[in-house]
C-alpha cells in the first residue's frame, strides 16, 4: 500500500483500489455530503465547504463499485471515498489536477495497461502502451516488441516481419538484463548464418540452454563432432 498527502486530502492505494479521506466538521451528516462518480471523473462536496476532491481521475474506475461513507470521530467527521480501479495498475496521483509533479506512469504500469487492452481485444491501444513501456526502459516490453517484430503477420497483431528491428529490441532488452532476449537474439543471428554473433549473444544470455547452444554452434564452426 502506498499513499501521500494531496491538496485537502490523504490518499492511499492498493493494487485494485484507491482510498481518499478528508476531515470535515463534526456537525456534518450524510445528507450534507455528496459524491458523484464517473469513469474518469469524481466530485465530492460537503455542504458549506469548498470542494476538495474534484477533477479528472488519473485512470478509469468502475463507478458502480465506487463507494463512500461518513465516520463520526471525536470532534470531527471523516469522509472516506473508495475508488475501484478498472485496471490494477499503480497511480501516481488520484486526481490529475492535484498532481504537483505530473508524475507519469512507469514502464511496468504501462505494460500492465497494455496487457489489459490486449485481453480486451484492443490491440491498437495494447501496442501503443507496449511502445510507451519500452520507451521508459521496460525490458519486458522490449522483449515483447522483439517477438512481435520477429513473428510478423503470424502474431495476433499482424505486424510486418522486421528481423533487424527484432534484433535491436532484443539487444536493448538484453542490455537491461533479459536473458531470454539475449538468447532469442542469438537464434536470429544463427538463422542468418552469423555464427560468431550468435555465440556472443548466447554467452551473453548466461543460461544453461544458451551456453549449450553456443558450445554446439562453436564446435560446428570448428568442424568438431558434437557430444
mmCIF file of the C-alpha atoms, coordinates in Angstrom:
data_MODEL
# 
_entry.id   MODEL 
# 
loop_
_atom_site.group_PDB 
_atom_site.id 
_atom_site.type_symbol 
_atom_site.label_atom_id 
_atom_site.label_alt_id 
_atom_site.label_comp_id 
_atom_site.label_asym_id 
_atom_site.label_entity_id 
_atom_site.label_seq_id 
_atom_site.pdbx_PDB_ins_code 
_atom_site.Cartn_x 
_atom_site.Cartn_y 
_atom_site.Cartn_z 
_atom_site.occupancy 
_atom_site.B_iso_or_equiv 
_atom_site.pdbx_formal_charge 
_atom_site.auth_seq_id 
_atom_site.auth_comp_id 
_atom_site.auth_asym_id 
_atom_site.auth_atom_id 
_atom_site.pdbx_PDB_model_num 
ATOM 1   C CA . UNK A 1 1   ? 0.000   0.000   0.000   1.00 0.00 ? 1   UNK A CA 1 
ATOM 2   C CA . UNK A 1 2   ? 1.242   3.495   -0.826  1.00 0.00 ? 2   UNK A CA 1 
ATOM 3   C CA . UNK A 1 3   ? -0.166  6.924   -0.166  1.00 0.00 ? 3   UNK A CA 1 
ATOM 4   C CA . UNK A 1 4   ? 0.511   10.595  0.420   1.00 0.00 ? 4   UNK A CA 1 
ATOM 5   C CA . UNK A 1 5   ? -0.987  13.956  1.156   1.00 0.00 ? 5   UNK A CA 1 
ATOM 6   C CA . UNK A 1 6   ? -2.615  15.830  -1.689  1.00 0.00 ? 6   UNK A CA 1 
ATOM 7   C CA . UNK A 1 7   ? -4.244  19.274  -1.511  1.00 0.00 ? 7   UNK A CA 1 
ATOM 8   C CA . UNK A 1 8   ? -7.016  18.887  1.066   1.00 0.00 ? 8   UNK A CA 1 
ATOM 9   C CA . UNK A 1 9   ? -6.990  15.098  1.492   1.00 0.00 ? 9   UNK A CA 1 
ATOM 10  C CA . UNK A 1 10  ? -4.960  11.987  2.233   1.00 0.00 ? 10  UNK A CA 1 
ATOM 11  C CA . UNK A 1 11  ? -4.917  9.091   -0.191  1.00 0.00 ? 11  UNK A CA 1 
ATOM 12  C CA . UNK A 1 12  ? -3.681  5.510   -0.203  1.00 0.00 ? 12  UNK A CA 1 
ATOM 13  C CA . UNK A 1 13  ? -3.784  2.809   -2.824  1.00 0.00 ? 13  UNK A CA 1 
ATOM 14  C CA . UNK A 1 14  ? -3.741  -0.926  -3.187  1.00 0.00 ? 14  UNK A CA 1 
ATOM 15  C CA . UNK A 1 15  ? -3.364  -2.915  -6.378  1.00 0.00 ? 15  UNK A CA 1 
ATOM 16  C CA . UNK A 1 16  ? -7.030  -2.594  -7.341  1.00 0.00 ? 16  UNK A CA 1 
ATOM 17  C CA . UNK A 1 17  ? -8.287  0.420   -5.411  1.00 0.00 ? 17  UNK A CA 1 
ATOM 18  C CA . UNK A 1 18  ? -7.720  3.978   -4.208  1.00 0.00 ? 18  UNK A CA 1 
ATOM 19  C CA . UNK A 1 19  ? -8.941  5.353   -0.872  1.00 0.00 ? 19  UNK A CA 1 
ATOM 20  C CA . UNK A 1 20  ? -9.317  9.096   -0.341  1.00 0.00 ? 20  UNK A CA 1 
ATOM 21  C CA . UNK A 1 21  ? -10.077 10.560  3.088   1.00 0.00 ? 21  UNK A CA 1 
ATOM 22  C CA . UNK A 1 22  ? -10.593 14.083  4.396   1.00 0.00 ? 22  UNK A CA 1 
ATOM 23  C CA . UNK A 1 23  ? -11.888 15.706  7.544   1.00 0.00 ? 23  UNK A CA 1 
ATOM 24  C CA . UNK A 1 24  ? -14.982 17.851  7.874   1.00 0.00 ? 24  UNK A CA 1 
ATOM 25  C CA . UNK A 1 25  ? -16.934 19.439  10.712  1.00 0.00 ? 25  UNK A CA 1 
ATOM 26  C CA . UNK A 1 26  ? -18.373 17.189  13.419  1.00 0.00 ? 26  UNK A CA 1 
ATOM 27  C CA . UNK A 1 27  ? -21.817 18.655  12.748  1.00 0.00 ? 27  UNK A CA 1 
ATOM 28  C CA . UNK A 1 28  ? -21.913 17.374  9.160   1.00 0.00 ? 28  UNK A CA 1 
ATOM 29  C CA . UNK A 1 29  ? -24.149 14.377  8.432   1.00 0.00 ? 29  UNK A CA 1 
ATOM 30  C CA . UNK A 1 30  ? -24.575 12.098  5.427   1.00 0.00 ? 30  UNK A CA 1 
ATOM 31  C CA . UNK A 1 31  ? -27.234 14.393  3.999   1.00 0.00 ? 31  UNK A CA 1 
ATOM 32  C CA . UNK A 1 32  ? -24.638 17.186  3.860   1.00 0.00 ? 32  UNK A CA 1 
ATOM 33  C CA . UNK A 1 33  ? -22.198 15.122  1.790   1.00 0.00 ? 33  UNK A CA 1 
ATOM 34  C CA . UNK A 1 34  ? -22.452 14.127  -1.852  1.00 0.00 ? 34  UNK A CA 1 
ATOM 35  C CA . UNK A 1 35  ? -20.041 12.188  -4.041  1.00 0.00 ? 35  UNK A CA 1 
ATOM 36  C CA . UNK A 1 36  ? -20.513 11.749  -7.776  1.00 0.00 ? 36  UNK A CA 1 
ATOM 37  C CA . UNK A 1 37  ? -18.547 9.029   -9.572  1.00 0.00 ? 37  UNK A CA 1 
ATOM 38  C CA . UNK A 1 38  ? -17.889 8.810   -13.316 1.00 0.00 ? 38  UNK A CA 1 
ATOM 39  C CA . UNK A 1 39  ? -15.470 6.581   -15.188 1.00 0.00 ? 39  UNK A CA 1 
ATOM 40  C CA . UNK A 1 40  ? -12.856 9.325   -15.438 1.00 0.00 ? 40  UNK A CA 1 
ATOM 41  C CA . UNK A 1 41  ? -14.078 11.976  -13.002 1.00 0.00 ? 41  UNK A CA 1 
ATOM 42  C CA . UNK A 1 42  ? -15.027 12.496  -9.383  1.00 0.00 ? 42  UNK A CA 1 
ATOM 43  C CA . UNK A 1 43  ? -16.759 15.281  -7.470  1.00 0.00 ? 43  UNK A CA 1 
ATOM 44  C CA . UNK A 1 44  ? -17.165 15.223  -3.700  1.00 0.00 ? 44  UNK A CA 1 
ATOM 45  C CA . UNK A 1 45  ? -18.814 18.139  -1.938  1.00 0.00 ? 45  UNK A CA 1 
ATOM 46  C CA . UNK A 1 46  ? -19.764 18.965  1.630   1.00 0.00 ? 46  UNK A CA 1 
ATOM 47  C CA . UNK A 1 47  ? -22.476 21.496  2.383   1.00 0.00 ? 47  UNK A CA 1 
ATOM 48  C CA . UNK A 1 48  ? -20.967 24.896  3.080   1.00 0.00 ? 48  UNK A CA 1 
ATOM 49  C CA . UNK A 1 49  ? -17.421 23.905  2.110   1.00 0.00 ? 49  UNK A CA 1 
ATOM 50  C CA . UNK A 1 50  ? -15.299 24.435  -0.980  1.00 0.00 ? 50  UNK A CA 1 
ATOM 51  C CA . UNK A 1 51  ? -14.998 21.103  -2.878  1.00 0.00 ? 51  UNK A CA 1 
ATOM 52  C CA . UNK A 1 52  ? -11.632 19.473  -2.205  1.00 0.00 ? 52  UNK A CA 1 
ATOM 53  C CA . UNK A 1 53  ? -11.959 16.211  -4.117  1.00 0.00 ? 53  UNK A CA 1 
ATOM 54  C CA . UNK A 1 54  ? -12.946 17.147  -7.644  1.00 0.00 ? 54  UNK A CA 1 
ATOM 55  C CA . UNK A 1 55  ? -11.395 16.642  -11.058 1.00 0.00 ? 55  UNK A CA 1 
ATOM 56  C CA . UNK A 1 56  ? -10.206 14.190  -13.659 1.00 0.00 ? 56  UNK A CA 1 
ATOM 57  C CA . UNK A 1 57  ? -9.028  10.821  -12.383 1.00 0.00 ? 57  UNK A CA 1 
ATOM 58  C CA . UNK A 1 58  ? -5.606  9.596   -13.480 1.00 0.00 ? 58  UNK A CA 1 
ATOM 59  C CA . UNK A 1 59  ? -7.125  6.380   -14.806 1.00 0.00 ? 59  UNK A CA 1 
ATOM 60  C CA . UNK A 1 60  ? -10.549 4.864   -15.233 1.00 0.00 ? 60  UNK A CA 1 
ATOM 61  C CA . UNK A 1 61  ? -12.610 3.492   -12.349 1.00 0.00 ? 61  UNK A CA 1 
ATOM 62  C CA . UNK A 1 62  ? -15.701 1.308   -12.113 1.00 0.00 ? 62  UNK A CA 1 
ATOM 63  C CA . UNK A 1 63  ? -18.346 3.827   -10.943 1.00 0.00 ? 63  UNK A CA 1 
ATOM 64  C CA . UNK A 1 64  ? -20.841 1.157   -9.870  1.00 0.00 ? 64  UNK A CA 1 
ATOM 65  C CA . UNK A 1 65  ? -18.241 -0.295  -7.481  1.00 0.00 ? 65  UNK A CA 1 
ATOM 66  C CA . UNK A 1 66  ? -17.094 3.030   -6.009  1.00 0.00 ? 66  UNK A CA 1 
ATOM 67  C CA . UNK A 1 67  ? -18.441 3.920   -2.565  1.00 0.00 ? 67  UNK A CA 1 
ATOM 68  C CA . UNK A 1 68  ? -18.140 6.491   0.207   1.00 0.00 ? 68  UNK A CA 1 
ATOM 69  C CA . UNK A 1 69  ? -19.014 6.777   3.878   1.00 0.00 ? 69  UNK A CA 1 
ATOM 70  C CA . UNK A 1 70  ? -19.038 9.337   6.681   1.00 0.00 ? 70  UNK A CA 1 
ATOM 71  C CA . UNK A 1 71  ? -17.486 8.373   10.004  1.00 0.00 ? 71  UNK A CA 1 
ATOM 72  C CA . UNK A 1 72  ? -18.036 10.294  13.214  1.00 0.00 ? 72  UNK A CA 1 
ATOM 73  C CA . UNK A 1 73  ? -14.860 10.868  15.205  1.00 0.00 ? 73  UNK A CA 1 
ATOM 74  C CA . UNK A 1 74  ? -14.107 12.752  18.416  1.00 0.00 ? 74  UNK A CA 1 
ATOM 75  C CA . UNK A 1 75  ? -14.553 16.395  17.451  1.00 0.00 ? 75  UNK A CA 1 
ATOM 76  C CA . UNK A 1 76  ? -14.771 15.925  13.695  1.00 0.00 ? 76  UNK A CA 1 
ATOM 77  C CA . UNK A 1 77  ? -16.202 13.769  10.897  1.00 0.00 ? 77  UNK A CA 1 
ATOM 78  C CA . UNK A 1 78  ? -14.189 11.806  8.329   1.00 0.00 ? 78  UNK A CA 1 
ATOM 79  C CA . UNK A 1 79  ? -15.269 11.293  4.718   1.00 0.00 ? 79  UNK A CA 1 
ATOM 80  C CA . UNK A 1 80  ? -13.792 8.144   3.180   1.00 0.00 ? 80  UNK A CA 1 
ATOM 81  C CA . UNK A 1 81  ? -14.072 7.562   -0.567  1.00 0.00 ? 81  UNK A CA 1 
ATOM 82  C CA . UNK A 1 82  ? -13.293 4.200   -2.174  1.00 0.00 ? 82  UNK A CA 1 
ATOM 83  C CA . UNK A 1 83  ? -12.403 4.114   -5.879  1.00 0.00 ? 83  UNK A CA 1 
ATOM 84  C CA . UNK A 1 84  ? -12.344 0.763   -7.645  1.00 0.00 ? 84  UNK A CA 1 
ATOM 85  C CA . UNK A 1 85  ? -9.741  0.767   -10.439 1.00 0.00 ? 85  UNK A CA 1 
ATOM 86  C CA . UNK A 1 86  ? -10.718 -0.512  -13.871 1.00 0.00 ? 86  UNK A CA 1 
ATOM 87  C CA . UNK A 1 87  ? -7.172  -1.789  -14.355 1.00 0.00 ? 87  UNK A CA 1 
ATOM 88  C CA . UNK A 1 88  ? -4.984  -2.878  -11.403 1.00 0.00 ? 88  UNK A CA 1 
ATOM 89  C CA . UNK A 1 89  ? -2.028  -0.597  -12.055 1.00 0.00 ? 89  UNK A CA 1 
ATOM 90  C CA . UNK A 1 90  ? -0.201  1.917   -9.885  1.00 0.00 ? 90  UNK A CA 1 
ATOM 91  C CA . UNK A 1 91  ? -1.493  5.508   -9.922  1.00 0.00 ? 91  UNK A CA 1 
ATOM 92  C CA . UNK A 1 92  ? 0.934   8.409   -9.373  1.00 0.00 ? 92  UNK A CA 1 
ATOM 93  C CA . UNK A 1 93  ? -1.909  10.587  -8.018  1.00 0.00 ? 93  UNK A CA 1 
ATOM 94  C CA . UNK A 1 94  ? -5.685  10.088  -7.770  1.00 0.00 ? 94  UNK A CA 1 
ATOM 95  C CA . UNK A 1 95  ? -6.665  13.367  -9.471  1.00 0.00 ? 95  UNK A CA 1 
ATOM 96  C CA . UNK A 1 96  ? -4.700  14.848  -12.345 1.00 0.00 ? 96  UNK A CA 1 
ATOM 97  C CA . UNK A 1 97  ? -5.256  18.449  -11.281 1.00 0.00 ? 97  UNK A CA 1 
ATOM 98  C CA . UNK A 1 98  ? -3.681  17.666  -7.897  1.00 0.00 ? 98  UNK A CA 1 
ATOM 99  C CA . UNK A 1 99  ? -0.511  16.086  -9.300  1.00 0.00 ? 99  UNK A CA 1 
ATOM 100 C CA . UNK A 1 100 ? 2.095   18.679  -8.392  1.00 0.00 ? 100 UNK A CA 1 
ATOM 101 C CA . UNK A 1 101 ? 4.874   16.882  -10.211 1.00 0.00 ? 101 UNK A CA 1 
ATOM 102 C CA . UNK A 1 102 ? 2.869   15.473  -13.101 1.00 0.00 ? 102 UNK A CA 1 
ATOM 103 C CA . UNK A 1 103 ? 4.387   12.043  -12.454 1.00 0.00 ? 103 UNK A CA 1 
ATOM 104 C CA . UNK A 1 104 ? 3.734   9.782   -15.480 1.00 0.00 ? 104 UNK A CA 1 
ATOM 105 C CA . UNK A 1 105 ? 3.135   6.052   -15.375 1.00 0.00 ? 105 UNK A CA 1 
ATOM 106 C CA . UNK A 1 106 ? 6.245   3.948   -15.042 1.00 0.00 ? 106 UNK A CA 1 
ATOM 107 C CA . UNK A 1 107 ? 7.285   1.252   -17.516 1.00 0.00 ? 107 UNK A CA 1 
ATOM 108 C CA . UNK A 1 108 ? 5.690   -1.597  -15.553 1.00 0.00 ? 108 UNK A CA 1 
ATOM 109 C CA . UNK A 1 109 ? 2.339   0.194   -15.260 1.00 0.00 ? 109 UNK A CA 1 
ATOM 110 C CA . UNK A 1 110 ? 2.361   0.941   -18.986 1.00 0.00 ? 110 UNK A CA 1 
ATOM 111 C CA . UNK A 1 111 ? 2.951   -2.749  -19.703 1.00 0.00 ? 111 UNK A CA 1 
ATOM 112 C CA . UNK A 1 112 ? 0.183   -3.857  -17.327 1.00 0.00 ? 112 UNK A CA 1 
ATOM 113 C CA . UNK A 1 113 ? -2.194  -1.474  -19.060 1.00 0.00 ? 113 UNK A CA 1 
ATOM 114 C CA . UNK A 1 114 ? -1.086  -2.884  -22.423 1.00 0.00 ? 114 UNK A CA 1 
ATOM 115 C CA . UNK A 1 115 ? -1.886  -6.396  -21.200 1.00 0.00 ? 115 UNK A CA 1 
ATOM 116 C CA . UNK A 1 116 ? -5.316  -5.241  -20.074 1.00 0.00 ? 116 UNK A CA 1 
ATOM 117 C CA . UNK A 1 117 ? -6.052  -3.797  -23.508 1.00 0.00 ? 117 UNK A CA 1 
ATOM 118 C CA . UNK A 1 118 ? -4.777  -6.954  -25.173 1.00 0.00 ? 118 UNK A CA 1 
ATOM 119 C CA . UNK A 1 119 ? -7.053  -9.161  -23.070 1.00 0.00 ? 119 UNK A CA 1 
ATOM 120 C CA . UNK A 1 120 ? -9.946  -6.866  -24.002 1.00 0.00 ? 120 UNK A CA 1 
ATOM 121 C CA . UNK A 1 121 ? -9.114  -7.248  -27.704 1.00 0.00 ? 121 UNK A CA 1 
ATOM 122 C CA . UNK A 1 122 ? -7.970  -3.649  -28.162 1.00 0.00 ? 122 UNK A CA 1 
ATOM 123 C CA . UNK A 1 123 ? -4.667  -4.453  -29.841 1.00 0.00 ? 123 UNK A CA 1 
ATOM 124 C CA . UNK A 1 124 ? -4.057  -0.914  -31.087 1.00 0.00 ? 124 UNK A CA 1 
ATOM 125 C CA . UNK A 1 125 ? -4.054  0.503   -27.546 1.00 0.00 ? 125 UNK A CA 1 
ATOM 126 C CA . UNK A 1 126 ? -2.122  -2.513  -26.293 1.00 0.00 ? 126 UNK A CA 1 
ATOM 127 C CA . UNK A 1 127 ? 0.637   -1.897  -28.829 1.00 0.00 ? 127 UNK A CA 1 
ATOM 128 C CA . UNK A 1 128 ? 0.689   1.839   -28.037 1.00 0.00 ? 128 UNK A CA 1 
ATOM 129 C CA . UNK A 1 129 ? 1.247   1.226   -24.304 1.00 0.00 ? 129 UNK A CA 1 
ATOM 130 C CA . UNK A 1 130 ? 3.796   -1.514  -25.009 1.00 0.00 ? 130 UNK A CA 1 
ATOM 131 C CA . UNK A 1 131 ? 5.818   1.019   -27.012 1.00 0.00 ? 131 UNK A CA 1 
ATOM 132 C CA . UNK A 1 132 ? 5.455   3.523   -24.164 1.00 0.00 ? 132 UNK A CA 1 
ATOM 133 C CA . UNK A 1 133 ? 6.716   0.947   -21.694 1.00 0.00 ? 133 UNK A CA 1 
ATOM 134 C CA . UNK A 1 134 ? 9.705   0.182   -23.895 1.00 0.00 ? 134 UNK A CA 1 
ATOM 135 C CA . UNK A 1 135 ? 10.404  3.897   -24.263 1.00 0.00 ? 135 UNK A CA 1 
ATOM 136 C CA . UNK A 1 136 ? 10.564  4.166   -20.481 1.00 0.00 ? 136 UNK A CA 1 
ATOM 137 C CA . UNK A 1 137 ? 13.166  1.416   -20.235 1.00 0.00 ? 137 UNK A CA 1 
ATOM 138 C CA . UNK A 1 138 ? 10.899  -1.605  -19.796 1.00 0.00 ? 138 UNK A CA 1 
ATOM 139 C CA . UNK A 1 139 ? 12.919  -4.691  -20.725 1.00 0.00 ? 139 UNK A CA 1 
ATOM 140 C CA . UNK A 1 140 ? 9.816   -6.907  -20.797 1.00 0.00 ? 140 UNK A CA 1 
ATOM 141 C CA . UNK A 1 141 ? 8.151   -4.587  -23.312 1.00 0.00 ? 141 UNK A CA 1 
ATOM 142 C CA . UNK A 1 142 ? 11.301  -4.536  -25.473 1.00 0.00 ? 142 UNK A CA 1 
ATOM 143 C CA . UNK A 1 143 ? 11.357  -8.324  -25.408 1.00 0.00 ? 143 UNK A CA 1 
ATOM 144 C CA . UNK A 1 144 ? 7.698   -8.461  -26.443 1.00 0.00 ? 144 UNK A CA 1 
ATOM 145 C CA . UNK A 1 145 ? 8.223   -5.980  -29.291 1.00 0.00 ? 145 UNK A CA 1 
ATOM 146 C CA . UNK A 1 146 ? 11.165  -8.063  -30.448 1.00 0.00 ? 146 UNK A CA 1 
ATOM 147 C CA . UNK A 1 147 ? 8.986   -11.175 -30.563 1.00 0.00 ? 147 UNK A CA 1 
ATOM 148 C CA . UNK A 1 148 ? 6.232   -9.346  -32.443 1.00 0.00 ? 148 UNK A CA 1 
ATOM 149 C CA . UNK A 1 149 ? 8.745   -7.998  -34.974 1.00 0.00 ? 149 UNK A CA 1 
ATOM 150 C CA . UNK A 1 150 ? 10.168  -11.482 -35.416 1.00 0.00 ? 150 UNK A CA 1 
ATOM 151 C CA . UNK A 1 151 ? 6.786   -13.213 -35.760 1.00 0.00 ? 151 UNK A CA 1 
ATOM 152 C CA . UNK A 1 152 ? 5.377   -10.612 -38.124 1.00 0.00 ? 152 UNK A CA 1 
ATOM 153 C CA . UNK A 1 153 ? 1.940   -11.486 -39.560 1.00 0.00 ? 153 UNK A CA 1 
ATOM 154 C CA . UNK A 1 154 ? 1.895   -14.739 -37.546 1.00 0.00 ? 154 UNK A CA 1 
ATOM 155 C CA . UNK A 1 155 ? 1.252   -12.806 -34.329 1.00 0.00 ? 155 UNK A CA 1 
ATOM 156 C CA . UNK A 1 156 ? -2.255  -11.606 -33.371 1.00 0.00 ? 156 UNK A CA 1 
ATOM 157 C CA . UNK A 1 157 ? -1.070  -8.056  -34.080 1.00 0.00 ? 157 UNK A CA 1 
ATOM 158 C CA . UNK A 1 158 ? -0.291  -8.933  -37.726 1.00 0.00 ? 158 UNK A CA 1 
ATOM 159 C CA . UNK A 1 159 ? 2.667   -6.571  -37.935 1.00 0.00 ? 159 UNK A CA 1 
ATOM 160 C CA . UNK A 1 160 ? 5.166   -6.821  -40.808 1.00 0.00 ? 160 UNK A CA 1 
ATOM 161 C CA . UNK A 1 161 ? 8.118   -9.082  -40.085 1.00 0.00 ? 161 UNK A CA 1 
ATOM 162 C CA . UNK A 1 162 ? 11.189  -6.930  -39.380 1.00 0.00 ? 162 UNK A CA 1 
ATOM 163 C CA . UNK A 1 163 ? 14.105  -9.034  -38.221 1.00 0.00 ? 163 UNK A CA 1 
ATOM 164 C CA . UNK A 1 164 ? 16.541  -6.135  -37.944 1.00 0.00 ? 164 UNK A CA 1 
ATOM 165 C CA . UNK A 1 165 ? 14.112  -4.371  -35.638 1.00 0.00 ? 165 UNK A CA 1 
ATOM 166 C CA . UNK A 1 166 ? 13.638  -7.600  -33.667 1.00 0.00 ? 166 UNK A CA 1 
ATOM 167 C CA . UNK A 1 167 ? 17.406  -7.866  -33.131 1.00 0.00 ? 167 UNK A CA 1 
ATOM 168 C CA . UNK A 1 168 ? 17.515  -4.256  -31.972 1.00 0.00 ? 168 UNK A CA 1 
ATOM 169 C CA . UNK A 1 169 ? 14.727  -4.793  -29.444 1.00 0.00 ? 169 UNK A CA 1 
ATOM 170 C CA . UNK A 1 170 ? 16.383  -7.992  -28.200 1.00 0.00 ? 170 UNK A CA 1 
ATOM 171 C CA . UNK A 1 171 ? 19.723  -6.221  -27.871 1.00 0.00 ? 171 UNK A CA 1 
ATOM 172 C CA . UNK A 1 172 ? 18.181  -3.395  -25.833 1.00 0.00 ? 172 UNK A CA 1 
ATOM 173 C CA . UNK A 1 173 ? 16.334  -5.821  -23.572 1.00 0.00 ? 173 UNK A CA 1 
ATOM 174 C CA . UNK A 1 174 ? 19.466  -7.939  -23.137 1.00 0.00 ? 174 UNK A CA 1 
ATOM 175 C CA . UNK A 1 175 ? 21.430  -4.877  -22.054 1.00 0.00 ? 175 UNK A CA 1 
ATOM 176 C CA . UNK A 1 176 ? 18.819  -4.408  -19.319 1.00 0.00 ? 176 UNK A CA 1 
ATOM 177 C CA . UNK A 1 177 ? 19.327  -7.957  -18.103 1.00 0.00 ? 177 UNK A CA 1 
ATOM 178 C CA . UNK A 1 178 ? 16.835  -10.033 -20.098 1.00 0.00 ? 178 UNK A CA 1 
ATOM 179 C CA . UNK A 1 179 ? 18.354  -13.486 -20.533 1.00 0.00 ? 179 UNK A CA 1 
ATOM 180 C CA . UNK A 1 180 ? 15.570  -14.557 -22.891 1.00 0.00 ? 180 UNK A CA 1 
ATOM 181 C CA . UNK A 1 181 ? 16.201  -11.558 -25.160 1.00 0.00 ? 181 UNK A CA 1 
ATOM 182 C CA . UNK A 1 182 ? 19.911  -12.386 -25.419 1.00 0.00 ? 182 UNK A CA 1 
ATOM 183 C CA . UNK A 1 183 ? 19.084  -15.983 -26.285 1.00 0.00 ? 183 UNK A CA 1 
ATOM 184 C CA . UNK A 1 184 ? 16.497  -15.033 -28.928 1.00 0.00 ? 184 UNK A CA 1 
ATOM 185 C CA . UNK A 1 185 ? 18.927  -12.569 -30.458 1.00 0.00 ? 185 UNK A CA 1 
ATOM 186 C CA . UNK A 1 186 ? 21.386  -15.434 -30.723 1.00 0.00 ? 186 UNK A CA 1 
ATOM 187 C CA . UNK A 1 187 ? 18.850  -17.631 -32.522 1.00 0.00 ? 187 UNK A CA 1 
ATOM 188 C CA . UNK A 1 188 ? 18.248  -14.851 -35.056 1.00 0.00 ? 188 UNK A CA 1 
ATOM 189 C CA . UNK A 1 189 ? 21.964  -14.487 -35.713 1.00 0.00 ? 189 UNK A CA 1 
ATOM 190 C CA . UNK A 1 190 ? 22.289  -18.255 -36.083 1.00 0.00 ? 190 UNK A CA 1 
ATOM 191 C CA . UNK A 1 191 ? 19.397  -18.470 -38.553 1.00 0.00 ? 191 UNK A CA 1 
ATOM 192 C CA . UNK A 1 192 ? 21.107  -15.833 -40.689 1.00 0.00 ? 192 UNK A CA 1 
ATOM 193 C CA . UNK A 1 193 ? 24.460  -17.614 -40.572 1.00 0.00 ? 193 UNK A CA 1 
ATOM 194 C CA . UNK A 1 194 ? 26.124  -15.052 -38.314 1.00 0.00 ? 194 UNK A CA 1 
ATOM 195 C CA . UNK A 1 195 ? 27.667  -17.682 -36.100 1.00 0.00 ? 195 UNK A CA 1 
ATOM 196 C CA . UNK A 1 196 ? 30.189  -15.532 -34.273 1.00 0.00 ? 196 UNK A CA 1 
ATOM 197 C CA . UNK A 1 197 ? 27.464  -13.029 -33.327 1.00 0.00 ? 197 UNK A CA 1 
ATOM 198 C CA . UNK A 1 198 ? 25.216  -15.888 -32.300 1.00 0.00 ? 198 UNK A CA 1 
ATOM 199 C CA . UNK A 1 199 ? 27.867  -17.329 -29.977 1.00 0.00 ? 199 UNK A CA 1 
ATOM 200 C CA . UNK A 1 200 ? 28.378  -13.901 -28.380 1.00 0.00 ? 200 UNK A CA 1 
ATOM 201 C CA . UNK A 1 201 ? 24.633  -13.491 -27.851 1.00 0.00 ? 201 UNK A CA 1 
ATOM 202 C CA . UNK A 1 202 ? 24.253  -16.982 -26.397 1.00 0.00 ? 202 UNK A CA 1 
ATOM 203 C CA . UNK A 1 203 ? 27.084  -16.363 -23.952 1.00 0.00 ? 203 UNK A CA 1 
ATOM 204 C CA . UNK A 1 204 ? 25.517  -13.043 -23.014 1.00 0.00 ? 204 UNK A CA 1 
ATOM 205 C CA . UNK A 1 205 ? 22.382  -14.944 -22.043 1.00 0.00 ? 205 UNK A CA 1 
ATOM 206 C CA . UNK A 1 206 ? 24.340  -16.900 -19.403 1.00 0.00 ? 206 UNK A CA 1 
ATOM 207 C CA . UNK A 1 207 ? 21.737  -19.644 -19.176 1.00 0.00 ? 207 UNK A CA 1 
ATOM 208 C CA . UNK A 1 208 ? 22.282  -23.402 -19.448 1.00 0.00 ? 208 UNK A CA 1 
ATOM 209 C CA . UNK A 1 209 ? 20.250  -23.550 -22.652 1.00 0.00 ? 209 UNK A CA 1 
ATOM 210 C CA . UNK A 1 210 ? 22.136  -20.660 -24.223 1.00 0.00 ? 210 UNK A CA 1 
ATOM 211 C CA . UNK A 1 211 ? 25.575  -21.887 -23.207 1.00 0.00 ? 211 UNK A CA 1 
ATOM 212 C CA . UNK A 1 212 ? 24.793  -25.353 -24.620 1.00 0.00 ? 212 UNK A CA 1 
ATOM 213 C CA . UNK A 1 213 ? 23.675  -23.771 -27.891 1.00 0.00 ? 213 UNK A CA 1 
ATOM 214 C CA . UNK A 1 214 ? 26.815  -21.618 -28.019 1.00 0.00 ? 214 UNK A CA 1 
ATOM 215 C CA . UNK A 1 215 ? 29.105  -24.580 -27.429 1.00 0.00 ? 215 UNK A CA 1 
ATOM 216 C CA . UNK A 1 216 ? 27.351  -26.708 -30.036 1.00 0.00 ? 216 UNK A CA 1 
ATOM 217 C CA . UNK A 1 217 ? 27.483  -23.915 -32.602 1.00 0.00 ? 217 UNK A CA 1 
ATOM 218 C CA . UNK A 1 218 ? 31.136  -23.226 -31.867 1.00 0.00 ? 218 UNK A CA 1 
ATOM 219 C CA . UNK A 1 219 ? 32.017  -26.872 -32.354 1.00 0.00 ? 219 UNK A CA 1 
ATOM 220 C CA . UNK A 1 220 ? 30.092  -26.854 -35.648 1.00 0.00 ? 220 UNK A CA 1 
ATOM 221 C CA . UNK A 1 221 ? 32.070  -23.807 -36.808 1.00 0.00 ? 221 UNK A CA 1 
ATOM 222 C CA . UNK A 1 222 ? 35.331  -25.590 -35.980 1.00 0.00 ? 222 UNK A CA 1 
ATOM 223 C CA . UNK A 1 223 ? 34.254  -28.848 -37.631 1.00 0.00 ? 223 UNK A CA 1 
ATOM 224 C CA . UNK A 1 224 ? 34.370  -30.772 -34.364 1.00 0.00 ? 224 UNK A CA 1 
ATOM 225 C CA . UNK A 1 225 ? 31.976  -33.634 -33.544 1.00 0.00 ? 225 UNK A CA 1 
ATOM 226 C CA . UNK A 1 226 ? 29.044  -32.967 -31.222 1.00 0.00 ? 226 UNK A CA 1 
ATOM 227 C CA . UNK A 1 227 ? 28.745  -34.758 -27.907 1.00 0.00 ? 227 UNK A CA 1 
# 
